Amino acid sequence: MQITDEIIDQIAELAKLKFEGEQKEAIKGDLSNIVQFMDKLSEVDTDGVEPLISMVEDENDMREDVIGNEVSKEEALKNAPSKNSDYFKIPKVLDKTGE
């Protein structure tokens, strides 16, 4: 596969990036190297090779979840700097208008 300026422009637009001059040529070279590497991998004979689900054969030893040290809603809200009857109140972080 030949990496062209059009392909670079298309990828840049999708990624919301802008490449010009030497930067564009460097990206074109990098992508060409990646495509050549993938082509090399496709030459490997994988007939009869089972796909891997995990790189290790170990399995997780899961423990039972045990509930301990429960805190009531009233205790949790007791030292809150700002609250209403059921929730912590925090300062507004995001502006939905996008400004």
GUSEKOL-535357 format. One record per residue (C-alpha): residue number from 1; residue in three letters; x, y, z. Coordinates in steps of 0.2 Angstrom, whole numbers, plus 2048, in hexadecimal, padded with zeros to 3 digits. Example, Ala and Ser with C-alpha at 12.3 -4.5 7.8 and 13.67 -1.06 7.14 Angstrom:
REM residues 2
+-----+-----+-----+-----+-----+
!   k !   r !  px !  py !  pz !
+-----+-----+-----+-----+-----+
!   1 ! ala ! 83E ! 7EA ! 827 !
!   2 ! ser ! 844 ! 7FB ! 824 !
+-----+-----+-----+-----+-----+
END
This chain:
REM residues 99
+-----+-----+-----+-----+-----+
!   k !   r !  px !  py !  pz !
+-----+-----+-----+-----+-----+
!   1 ! met ! 800 ! 800 ! 800 !
!   2 ! gln ! 807 ! 811 ! 7FB !
!   3 ! ile ! 805 ! 81F ! 808 !
!   4 ! thr ! 800 ! 82F ! 7FE !
!   5 ! asp ! 7FE ! 841 ! 803 !
!   6 ! glu ! 7EB ! 83E ! 801 !
!   7 ! ile ! 7EB ! 830 ! 80E !
!   8 ! ile ! 7F5 ! 83A ! 81A !
!   9 ! asp ! 7E9 ! 849 ! 818 !
!  10 ! gln ! 7DA ! 83D ! 81B !
!  11 ! ile ! 7E2 ! 836 ! 82B !
!  12 ! ala ! 7E6 ! 847 ! 831 !
!  13 ! glu ! 7D4 ! 84D ! 82E !
!  14 ! leu ! 7CD ! 83E ! 837 !
!  15 ! ala ! 7D9 ! 841 ! 846 !
!  16 ! lys ! 7D7 ! 854 ! 846 !
!  17 ! leu ! 7E9 ! 856 ! 842 !
!  18 ! lys ! 7F3 ! 861 ! 836 !
!  19 ! phe ! 803 ! 85B ! 82E !
!  20 ! glu ! 80D ! 866 ! 822 !
!  21 ! gly ! 81E ! 866 ! 81A !
!  22 ! glu ! 82B ! 85B ! 823 !
!  23 ! gln ! 81E ! 855 ! 82F !
!  24 ! lys ! 813 ! 84E ! 822 !
!  25 ! glu ! 822 ! 845 ! 81A !
!  26 ! ala ! 827 ! 83E ! 82B !
!  27 ! ile ! 816 ! 837 ! 82E !
!  28 ! lys ! 815 ! 830 ! 81C !
!  29 ! gly ! 826 ! 827 ! 820 !
!  30 ! asp ! 820 ! 820 ! 830 !
!  31 ! leu ! 80F ! 81A ! 829 !
!  32 ! ser ! 819 ! 812 ! 81B !
!  33 ! asn ! 824 ! 809 ! 827 !
!  34 ! ile ! 815 ! 803 ! 831 !
!  35 ! val ! 80C ! 7FC ! 821 !
!  36 ! gln ! 81C ! 7F3 ! 81C !
!  37 ! phe ! 81D ! 7EB ! 82D !
!  38 ! met ! 80B ! 7E5 ! 82C !
!  39 ! asp ! 80E ! 7DE ! 81B !
!  40 ! lys ! 81D ! 7D5 ! 822 !
!  41 ! leu ! 812 ! 7CE ! 82F !
!  42 ! ser ! 806 ! 7C8 ! 823 !
!  43 ! glu ! 813 ! 7BD ! 81B !
!  44 ! val ! 814 ! 7B2 ! 82B !
!  45 ! asp ! 80C ! 7A1 ! 82A !
!  46 ! thr ! 7FF ! 7A0 ! 837 !
!  47 ! asp ! 7F6 ! 790 ! 831 !
!  48 ! gly ! 7F2 ! 785 ! 840 !
!  49 ! val ! 7F6 ! 793 ! 84D !
!  50 ! glu ! 7E8 ! 796 ! 85A !
!  51 ! pro ! 7E4 ! 7A8 ! 85E !
!  52 ! leu ! 7EA ! 7AE ! 86F !
!  53 ! ile ! 7DD ! 7B5 ! 87B !
!  54 ! ser ! 7EB ! 7B9 ! 888 !
!  55 ! met ! 7FE ! 7B9 ! 888 !
!  56 ! val ! 7FF ! 7B0 ! 898 !
!  57 ! glu ! 7F7 ! 7A0 ! 89E !
!  58 ! asp ! 7F4 ! 7A6 ! 8B0 !
!  59 ! glu ! 7E2 ! 7A9 ! 8B5 !
!  60 ! asn ! 7DC ! 7B5 ! 8C2 !
!  61 ! asp ! 7D9 ! 7AF ! 8D3 !
!  62 ! met ! 7CA ! 7B9 ! 8D8 !
!  63 ! arg ! 7C5 ! 7BC ! 8EA !
!  64 ! glu ! 7B3 ! 7BE ! 8F0 !
!  65 ! asp ! 7AE ! 7D0 ! 8F3 !
!  66 ! val ! 7AB ! 7D3 ! 905 !
!  67 ! ile ! 7A2 ! 7E2 ! 90B !
!  68 ! gly ! 7AA ! 7EA ! 91A !
!  69 ! asn ! 7AA ! 7FB ! 923 !
!  70 ! glu ! 79A ! 801 ! 91C !
!  71 ! val ! 797 ! 814 ! 91D !
!  72 ! ser ! 785 ! 81A ! 91E !
!  73 ! lys ! 77F ! 828 ! 913 !
!  74 ! glu ! 77E ! 834 ! 922 !
!  75 ! glu ! 78F ! 830 ! 927 !
!  76 ! ala ! 796 ! 833 ! 916 !
!  77 ! leu ! 78E ! 844 ! 914 !
!  78 ! lys ! 791 ! 849 ! 926 !
!  79 ! asn ! 7A2 ! 852 ! 922 !
!  80 ! ala ! 79E ! 858 ! 910 !
!  81 ! pro ! 7A1 ! 86A ! 90D !
!  82 ! ser ! 791 ! 86B ! 903 !
!  83 ! lys ! 783 ! 85F ! 901 !
!  84 ! asn ! 770 ! 85D ! 8FF !
!  85 ! ser ! 766 ! 850 ! 907 !
!  86 ! asp ! 76D ! 841 ! 8FD !
!  87 ! tyr ! 77C ! 847 ! 8F3 !
!  88 ! phe ! 78D ! 850 ! 8F4 !
!  89 ! lys ! 78C ! 861 ! 8EB !
!  90 ! ile ! 79C ! 866 ! 8E1 !
!  91 ! pro ! 7A0 ! 875 ! 8D7 !
!  92 ! lys ! 79C ! 875 ! 8C5 !
!  93 ! val ! 7AA ! 86E ! 8BB !
!  94 ! leu ! 7A4 ! 86E ! 8A9 !
!  95 ! asp ! 79B ! 87B ! 89F !
!  96 ! lys ! 78E ! 872 ! 894 !
!  97 ! thr ! 78D ! 881 ! 888 !
!  98 ! gly ! 79F ! 87D ! 882 !
!  99 ! glu ! 7A6 ! 88F ! 885 !
+-----+-----+-----+-----+-----+
END
